[in-house]
Amino acid sequence: MKTPEFTKKEQKNGMTSISSKKDFQTGDLVLLFNSRLRLFPGKLRSKWSGPFQVHKVYPYEAVEIFSDKTETFKVNGQRLKVYNVGKTIETKASWMIEDPP
């Protein structure tokens, strides 16, 4: 049986992990969550659009973003997540195919 102290600690740790604050800097690449996707149903349609670049960070999680296709606009920082650009790995392989005997 769990003690009340253990349960309080468990709840506190759970809430801190949910409400983790994201720190964005100017120049970061981010993805924007599209919450109006219910109008266009489709399982394979992505809920994230972008990438956008952070132009300016305001207090209280307001962030101004832009892209090449759009002008700058403000969004709530809770609707953003960092866009991780992965490095592409190029591998070259060569095989020598010989005629069968």
N, CA, C and O atoms as a GROMACS GRO file, in nm:
protein
  404
    1MET      N    1   0.084  -0.118   0.000
    1MET     CA    2   0.000   0.000   0.000
    1MET      C    3   0.089   0.125   0.000
    1MET      O    4   0.188   0.131   0.072
    2LYS      N    5   0.052   0.221  -0.079
    2LYS     CA    6   0.129   0.345  -0.089
    2LYS      C    7   0.094   0.439   0.026
    2LYS      O    8  -0.022   0.450   0.066
    3THR      N    9   0.194   0.504   0.076
    3THR     CA   10   0.172   0.601   0.182
    3THR      C   11   0.131   0.734   0.121
    3THR      O   12   0.162   0.760   0.004
    4PRO      N   13   0.062   0.819   0.196
    4PRO     CA   14   0.021   0.949   0.141
    4PRO      C   15   0.139   1.036   0.099
    4PRO      O   16   0.129   1.111   0.002
    5GLU      N   17   0.253   1.026   0.172
    5GLU     CA   18   0.371   1.105   0.136
    5GLU      C   19   0.424   1.063   0.000
    5GLU      O   20   0.462   1.147  -0.082
    6PHE      N   21   0.428   0.932  -0.023
    6PHE     CA   22   0.477   0.881  -0.150
    6PHE      C   23   0.386   0.927  -0.264
    6PHE      O   24   0.435   0.964  -0.371
    7THR      N   25   0.256   0.924  -0.242
    7THR     CA   26   0.160   0.966  -0.344
    7THR      C   27   0.175   1.114  -0.376
    7THR      O   28   0.166   1.153  -0.493
    8LYS      N   29   0.198   1.197  -0.274
    8LYS     CA   30   0.217   1.340  -0.297
    8LYS      C   31   0.343   1.366  -0.380
    8LYS      O   32   0.342   1.449  -0.471
    9LYS      N   33   0.451   1.294  -0.348
    9LYS     CA   34   0.576   1.309  -0.424
    9LYS      C   35   0.555   1.264  -0.568
    9LYS      O   36   0.602   1.328  -0.661
   10GLU      N   37   0.484   1.155  -0.585
   10GLU     CA   38   0.457   1.101  -0.719
   10GLU      C   39   0.376   1.202  -0.801
   10GLU      O   40   0.407   1.224  -0.919
   11GLN      N   41   0.275   1.262  -0.741
   11GLN     CA   42   0.194   1.360  -0.811
   11GLN      C   43   0.274   1.484  -0.845
   11GLN      O   44   0.260   1.540  -0.954
   12LYS      N   45   0.358   1.528  -0.753
   12LYS     CA   46   0.439   1.647  -0.776
   12LYS      C   47   0.536   1.623  -0.891
   12LYS      O   48   0.551   1.709  -0.978
   13ASN      N   49   0.601   1.508  -0.893
   13ASN     CA   50   0.694   1.477  -1.001
   13ASN      C   51   0.622   1.465  -1.134
   13ASN      O   52   0.675   1.506  -1.237
   14GLY      N   53   0.503   1.411  -1.134
   14GLY     CA   54   0.426   1.399  -1.257
   14GLY      C   55   0.387   1.534  -1.312
   14GLY      O   56   0.392   1.554  -1.434
   15MET      N   57   0.348   1.625  -1.228
   15MET     CA   58   0.306   1.758  -1.274
   15MET      C   59   0.425   1.839  -1.326
   15MET      O   60   0.409   1.916  -1.421
   16THR      N   61   0.541   1.822  -1.266
   16THR     CA   62   0.657   1.898  -1.315
   16THR      C   63   0.701   1.848  -1.451
   16THR      O   64   0.750   1.926  -1.534
   17SER      N   65   0.686   1.719  -1.476
   17SER     CA   66   0.726   1.668  -1.607
   17SER      C   67   0.628   1.712  -1.716
   17SER      O   68   0.668   1.730  -1.831
   18ILE      N   69   0.501   1.728  -1.682
   18ILE     CA   70   0.402   1.771  -1.780
   18ILE      C   71   0.420   1.919  -1.814
   18ILE      O   72   0.413   1.957  -1.931
   19SER      N   73   0.444   2.000  -1.714
   19SER     CA   74   0.452   2.144  -1.737
   19SER      C   75   0.596   2.190  -1.756
   19SER      O   76   0.635   2.294  -1.703
   20SER      N   77   0.674   2.116  -1.830
   20SER     CA   78   0.812   2.157  -1.853
   20SER      C   79   0.813   2.276  -1.948
   20SER      O   80   0.747   2.274  -2.052
   21LYS      N   81   0.888   2.378  -1.913
   21LYS     CA   82   0.892   2.500  -1.992
   21LYS      C   83   0.994   2.486  -2.103
   21LYS      O   84   1.104   2.436  -2.081
   22LYS      N   85   0.957   2.530  -2.221
   22LYS     CA   86   1.047   2.523  -2.336
   22LYS      C   87   1.113   2.659  -2.352
   22LYS      O   88   1.046   2.762  -2.351
   23ASP      N   89   1.243   2.657  -2.367
   23ASP     CA   90   1.316   2.781  -2.386
   23ASP      C   91   1.360   2.790  -2.531
   23ASP      O   92   1.442   2.711  -2.577
   24PHE      N   93   1.305   2.887  -2.603
   24PHE     CA   94   1.341   2.907  -2.742
   24PHE      C   95   1.433   3.029  -2.753
   24PHE      O   96   1.415   3.128  -2.681
   25GLN      N   97   1.531   3.021  -2.841
   25GLN     CA   98   1.618   3.134  -2.869
   25GLN      C   99   1.594   3.180  -3.012
   25GLN      O  100   1.543   3.106  -3.096
   26THR      N  101   1.632   3.303  -3.038
   26THR     CA  102   1.619   3.359  -3.172
   26THR      C  103   1.703   3.277  -3.269
   26THR      O  104   1.820   3.250  -3.242
   27GLY      N  105   1.644   3.237  -3.380
   27GLY     CA  106   1.713   3.158  -3.480
   27GLY      C  107   1.685   3.010  -3.473
   27GLY      O  108   1.723   2.937  -3.564
   28ASP      N  109   1.619   2.962  -3.366
   28ASP     CA  110   1.586   2.820  -3.356
   28ASP      C  111   1.484   2.781  -3.461
   28ASP      O  112   1.399   2.862  -3.498
   29LEU      N  113   1.491   2.658  -3.508
   29LEU     CA  114   1.390   2.605  -3.598
   29LEU      C  115   1.286   2.531  -3.515
   29LEU      O  116   1.321   2.451  -3.428
   30VAL      N  117   1.158   2.559  -3.540
   30VAL     CA  118   1.049   2.501  -3.463
   30VAL      C  119   0.940   2.450  -3.556
   30VAL      O  120   0.931   2.492  -3.672
   31LEU      N  121   0.856   2.361  -3.503
   31LEU     CA  122   0.737   2.313  -3.572
   31LEU      C  123   0.615   2.369  -3.500
   31LEU      O  124   0.615   2.382  -3.377
   32LEU      N  125   0.510   2.402  -3.575
   32LEU     CA  126   0.389   2.461  -3.520
   32LEU      C  127   0.277   2.357  -3.521
   32LEU      O  128   0.251   2.295  -3.623
   33PHE      N  129   0.211   2.338  -3.405
   33PHE     CA  130   0.101   2.244  -3.393
   33PHE      C  131  -0.023   2.302  -3.458
   33PHE      O  132  -0.062   2.415  -3.428
   34ASN      N  133  -0.086   2.225  -3.545
   34ASN     CA  134  -0.207   2.269  -3.615
   34ASN      C  135  -0.327   2.209  -3.542
   34ASN      O  136  -0.356   2.090  -3.559
   35SER      N  137  -0.397   2.289  -3.462
   35SER     CA  138  -0.510   2.239  -3.384
   35SER      C  139  -0.640   2.238  -3.462
   35SER      O  140  -0.740   2.184  -3.415
   36ARG      N  141  -0.643   2.297  -3.581
   36ARG     CA  142  -0.766   2.303  -3.660
   36ARG      C  143  -0.773   2.191  -3.763
   36ARG      O  144  -0.835   2.207  -3.869
   37LEU      N  145  -0.711   2.082  -3.733
   37LEU     CA  146  -0.703   1.972  -3.828
   37LEU      C  147  -0.834   1.894  -3.838
   37LEU      O  148  -0.851   1.814  -3.930
   38ARG      N  149  -0.926   1.916  -3.745
   38ARG     CA  150  -1.053   1.842  -3.746
   38ARG      C  151  -1.136   1.872  -3.869
   38ARG      O  152  -1.222   1.793  -3.907
   39LEU      N  153  -1.113   1.987  -3.932
   39LEU     CA  154  -1.189   2.022  -4.051
   39LEU      C  155  -1.151   1.934  -4.170
   39LEU      O  156  -1.232   1.910  -4.259
   40PHE      N  157  -1.027   1.886  -4.171
   40PHE     CA  158  -0.977   1.803  -4.280
   40PHE      C  159  -0.934   1.669  -4.224
   40PHE      O  160  -0.815   1.650  -4.196
   41PRO      N  161  -1.026   1.575  -4.207
   41PRO     CA  162  -0.988   1.448  -4.146
   41PRO      C  163  -0.895   1.368  -4.236
   41PRO      O  164  -0.902   1.376  -4.359
   42GLY      N  165  -0.811   1.294  -4.175
   42GLY     CA  166  -0.718   1.208  -4.247
   42GLY      C  167  -0.616   1.154  -4.151
   42GLY      O  168  -0.553   1.230  -4.078
   43LYS      N  169  -0.598   1.025  -4.151
   43LYS     CA  170  -0.507   0.965  -4.055
   43LYS      C  171  -0.362   1.002  -4.082
   43LYS      O  172  -0.283   1.018  -3.989
   44LEU      N  173  -0.328   1.016  -4.207
   44LEU     CA  174  -0.188   1.037  -4.241
   44LEU      C  175  -0.149   1.184  -4.248
   44LEU      O  176  -0.032   1.215  -4.272
   45ARG      N  177  -0.242   1.272  -4.226
   45ARG     CA  178  -0.210   1.414  -4.231
   45ARG      C  179  -0.136   1.454  -4.103
   45ARG      O  180  -0.178   1.419  -3.993
   46SER      N  181  -0.029   1.527  -4.118
   46SER     CA  182   0.053   1.566  -4.004
   46SER      C  183  -0.013   1.678  -3.926
   46SER      O  184  -0.074   1.768  -3.984
   47LYS      N  185   0.000   1.674  -3.794
   47LYS     CA  186  -0.054   1.780  -3.709
   47LYS      C  187   0.047   1.893  -3.693
   47LYS      O  188   0.013   1.998  -3.639
   48TRP      N  189   0.169   1.874  -3.740
   48TRP     CA  190   0.275   1.973  -3.724
   48TRP      C  191   0.308   2.034  -3.859
   48TRP      O  192   0.323   1.962  -3.957
   49SER      N  193   0.319   2.166  -3.864
   49SER     CA  194   0.357   2.233  -3.988
   49SER      C  195   0.487   2.310  -3.965
   49SER      O  196   0.518   2.349  -3.852
   50GLY      N  197   0.559   2.331  -4.072
   50GLY     CA  198   0.684   2.405  -4.058
   50GLY      C  199   0.793   2.340  -4.139
   50GLY      O  200   0.762   2.262  -4.229
   51PRO      N  201   0.914   2.368  -4.114
   51PRO     CA  202   0.970   2.437  -3.999
   51PRO      C  203   0.963   2.589  -4.013
   51PRO      O  204   0.966   2.643  -4.123
   52PHE      N  205   0.954   2.655  -3.899
   52PHE     CA  206   0.956   2.799  -3.889
   52PHE      C  207   1.081   2.839  -3.812
   52PHE      O  208   1.141   2.757  -3.742
   53GLN      N  209   1.120   2.965  -3.825
   53GLN     CA  210   1.235   3.015  -3.752
   53GLN      C  211   1.188   3.116  -3.649
   53GLN      O  212   1.103   3.200  -3.677
   54VAL      N  213   1.244   3.108  -3.528
   54VAL     CA  214   1.207   3.200  -3.421
   54VAL      C  215   1.267   3.336  -3.450
   54VAL      O  216   1.388   3.350  -3.471
   55HIS      N  217   1.180   3.438  -3.451
   55HIS     CA  218   1.226   3.574  -3.477
   55HIS      C  219   1.251   3.647  -3.345
   55HIS      O  220   1.355   3.711  -3.328
   56LYS      N  221   1.155   3.637  -3.252
   56LYS     CA  222   1.167   3.707  -3.125
   56LYS      C  223   1.090   3.630  -3.019
   56LYS      O  224   0.984   3.573  -3.048
   57VAL      N  225   1.142   3.628  -2.897
   57VAL     CA  226   1.076   3.561  -2.786
   57VAL      C  227   1.027   3.667  -2.688
   57VAL      O  228   1.104   3.751  -2.642
   58TYR      N  229   0.898   3.662  -2.657
   58TYR     CA  230   0.835   3.755  -2.565
   58TYR      C  231   0.813   3.686  -2.431
   58TYR      O  232   0.820   3.563  -2.423
   59PRO      N  233   0.786   3.763  -2.325
   59PRO     CA  234   0.755   3.698  -2.196
   59PRO      C  235   0.623   3.622  -2.202
   59PRO      O  236   0.542   3.644  -2.292
   60TYR      N  237   0.604   3.534  -2.108
   60TYR     CA  238   0.483   3.453  -2.096
   60TYR      C  239   0.460   3.362  -2.216
   60TYR      O  240   0.348   3.346  -2.263
   61GLU      N  241   0.568   3.304  -2.265
   61GLU     CA  242   0.566   3.201  -2.369
   61GLU      C  243   0.511   3.247  -2.503
   61GLU      O  244   0.470   3.163  -2.583
   62ALA      N  245   0.509   3.374  -2.531
   62ALA     CA  246   0.470   3.421  -2.664
   62ALA      C  247   0.596   3.424  -2.751
   62ALA      O  248   0.701   3.472  -2.708
   63VAL      N  249   0.584   3.373  -2.873
   63VAL     CA  250   0.698   3.362  -2.963
   63VAL      C  251   0.657   3.415  -3.100
   63VAL      O  252   0.548   3.384  -3.149
   64GLU      N  253   0.743   3.493  -3.161
   64GLU     CA  254   0.719   3.543  -3.296
   64GLU      C  255   0.801   3.458  -3.392
   64GLU      O  256   0.923   3.447  -3.377
   65ILE      N  257   0.735   3.398  -3.491
   65ILE     CA  258   0.803   3.308  -3.584
   65ILE      C  259   0.779   3.353  -3.728
   65ILE      O  260   0.688   3.431  -3.755
   66PHE      N  261   0.862   3.302  -3.819
   66PHE     CA  262   0.845   3.332  -3.961
   66PHE      C  263   0.907   3.220  -4.042
   66PHE      O  264   0.982   3.137  -3.989
   67SER      N  265   0.875   3.218  -4.170
   67SER     CA  266   0.938   3.125  -4.265
   67SER      C  267   0.954   3.198  -4.397
   67SER      O  268   0.915   3.314  -4.410
   68ASP      N  269   1.011   3.130  -4.495
   68ASP     CA  270   1.029   3.190  -4.626
   68ASP      C  271   0.894   3.218  -4.693
   68ASP      O  272   0.881   3.313  -4.770
   69LYS      N  273   0.794   3.135  -4.664
   69LYS     CA  274   0.664   3.146  -4.730
   69LYS      C  275   0.568   3.241  -4.658
   69LYS      O  276   0.472   3.288  -4.718
   70THR      N  277   0.594   3.268  -4.529
   70THR     CA  278   0.502   3.350  -4.451
   70THR      C  279   0.573   3.470  -4.391
   70THR      O  280   0.696   3.476  -4.384
   71GLU      N  281   0.493   3.566  -4.347
   71GLU     CA  282   0.546   3.680  -4.274
   71GLU      C  283   0.558   3.641  -4.127
   71GLU      O  284   0.522   3.530  -4.089
   72THR      N  285   0.607   3.733  -4.045
   72THR     CA  286   0.618   3.703  -3.902
   72THR      C  287   0.481   3.710  -3.837
   72THR      O  288   0.398   3.792  -3.874
   73PHE      N  289   0.458   3.621  -3.740
   73PHE     CA  290   0.334   3.623  -3.662
   73PHE      C  291   0.362   3.563  -3.525
   73PHE      O  292   0.454   3.482  -3.508
   74LYS      N  293   0.281   3.603  -3.427
   74LYS     CA  294   0.298   3.559  -3.290
   74LYS      C  295   0.213   3.436  -3.264
   74LYS      O  296   0.100   3.425  -3.311
   75VAL      N  297   0.271   3.342  -3.188
   75VAL     CA  298   0.198   3.223  -3.147
   75VAL      C  299   0.230   3.195  -3.001
   75VAL      O  300   0.327   3.247  -2.946
   76ASN      N  301   0.148   3.112  -2.941
   76ASN     CA  302   0.173   3.066  -2.805
   76ASN      C  303   0.286   2.965  -2.809
   76ASN      O  304   0.286   2.876  -2.894
   77GLY      N  305   0.382   2.976  -2.719
   77GLY     CA  306   0.497   2.886  -2.716
   77GLY      C  307   0.460   2.742  -2.688
   77GLY      O  308   0.538   2.652  -2.716
   78GLN      N  309   0.341   2.718  -2.631
   78GLN     CA  310   0.296   2.581  -2.604
   78GLN      C  311   0.261   2.507  -2.733
   78GLN      O  312   0.253   2.384  -2.733
   79ARG      N  313   0.238   2.580  -2.841
   79ARG     CA  314   0.205   2.518  -2.970
   79ARG      C  315   0.329   2.486  -3.053
   79ARG      O  316   0.317   2.441  -3.167
   80LEU      N  317   0.449   2.509  -2.997
   80LEU     CA  318   0.573   2.488  -3.071
   80LEU      C  319   0.654   2.374  -3.012
   80LEU      O  320   0.646   2.346  -2.892
   81LYS      N  321   0.731   2.311  -3.096
   81LYS     CA  322   0.833   2.217  -3.049
   81LYS      C  323   0.956   2.233  -3.138
   81LYS      O  324   0.946   2.274  -3.253
   82VAL      N  325   1.070   2.199  -3.081
   82VAL     CA  326   1.197   2.218  -3.151
   82VAL      C  327   1.204   2.122  -3.269
   82VAL      O  328   1.170   2.005  -3.258
   83TYR      N  329   1.250   2.174  -3.380
   83TYR     CA  330   1.268   2.094  -3.502
   83TYR      C  331   1.411   2.045  -3.504
   83TYR      O  332   1.505   2.123  -3.520
   84ASN      N  333   1.429   1.915  -3.488
   84ASN     CA  334   1.562   1.855  -3.487
   84ASN      C  335   1.602   1.816  -3.628
   84ASN      O  336   1.542   1.727  -3.689
   85VAL      N  337   1.702   1.883  -3.679
   85VAL     CA  338   1.750   1.854  -3.813
   85VAL      C  339   1.853   1.743  -3.799
   85VAL      O  340   1.958   1.763  -3.737
   86GLY      N  341   1.824   1.628  -3.855
   86GLY     CA  342   1.916   1.516  -3.846
   86GLY      C  343   2.022   1.522  -3.954
   86GLY      O  344   1.999   1.573  -4.064
   87LYS      N  345   2.138   1.470  -3.921
   87LYS     CA  346   2.245   1.465  -4.020
   87LYS      C  347   2.221   1.346  -4.112
   87LYS      O  348   2.189   1.236  -4.067
   88THR      N  349   2.237   1.370  -4.240
   88THR     CA  350   2.221   1.261  -4.335
   88THR      C  351   2.352   1.183  -4.344
   88THR      O  352   2.460   1.242  -4.348
   89ILE      N  353   2.340   1.055  -4.346
   89ILE     CA  354   2.457   0.968  -4.354
   89ILE      C  355   2.462   0.911  -4.495
   89ILE      O  356   2.372   0.841  -4.539
   90GLU      N  357   2.568   0.944  -4.563
   90GLU     CA  358   2.585   0.893  -4.699
   90GLU      C  359   2.679   0.774  -4.696
   90GLU      O  360   2.791   0.784  -4.646
   91THR      N  361   2.633   0.664  -4.749
   91THR     CA  362   2.718   0.546  -4.757
   91THR      C  363   2.723   0.502  -4.902
   91THR      O  364   2.625   0.507  -4.976
   92LYS      N  365   2.841   0.460  -4.940
   92LYS     CA  366   2.857   0.411  -5.075
   92LYS      C  367   2.894   0.264  -5.068
   92LYS      O  368   2.979   0.224  -4.988
   93ALA      N  369   2.830   0.188  -5.150
   93ALA     CA  370   2.858   0.045  -5.154
   93ALA      C  371   2.878   0.004  -5.300
   93ALA      O  372   2.812   0.053  -5.391
   94SER      N  373   2.970  -0.085  -5.318
   94SER     CA  374   2.992  -0.136  -5.453
   94SER      C  375   3.005  -0.288  -5.446
   94SER      O  376   3.067  -0.342  -5.355
   95TRP      N  377   2.944  -0.354  -5.543
   95TRP     CA  378   2.948  -0.497  -5.551
   95TRP      C  379   3.001  -0.537  -5.687
   95TRP      O  380   2.969  -0.476  -5.789
   96MET      N  381   3.081  -0.639  -5.686
   96MET     CA  382   3.133  -0.693  -5.810
   96MET      C  383   3.052  -0.818  -5.843
   96MET      O  384   3.054  -0.916  -5.768
   97ILE      N  385   2.983  -0.813  -5.953
   97ILE     CA  386   2.902  -0.928  -5.994
   97ILE      C  387   2.977  -1.002  -6.103
   97ILE      O  388   3.013  -0.946  -6.207
   98GLU      N  389   2.999  -1.127  -6.077
   98GLU     CA  390   3.071  -1.210  -6.173
   98GLU      C  391   2.973  -1.303  -6.244
   98GLU      O  392   2.868  -1.339  -6.189
   99ASP      N  393   3.009  -1.341  -6.364
   99ASP     CA  394   2.927  -1.437  -6.437
   99ASP      C  395   2.935  -1.573  -6.368
   99ASP      O  396   3.041  -1.610  -6.319
  100PRO      N  397   2.824  -1.647  -6.365
  100PRO     CA  398   2.827  -1.779  -6.303
  100PRO      C  399   2.910  -1.875  -6.389
  100PRO      O  400   2.916  -1.860  -6.511
  101PRO      N  401   2.976  -1.974  -6.325
  101PRO     CA  402   3.059  -2.069  -6.403
  101PRO      C  403   2.980  -2.162  -6.490
  101PRO      O  404   3.037  -2.246  -6.559
   0.00000   0.00000   0.00000
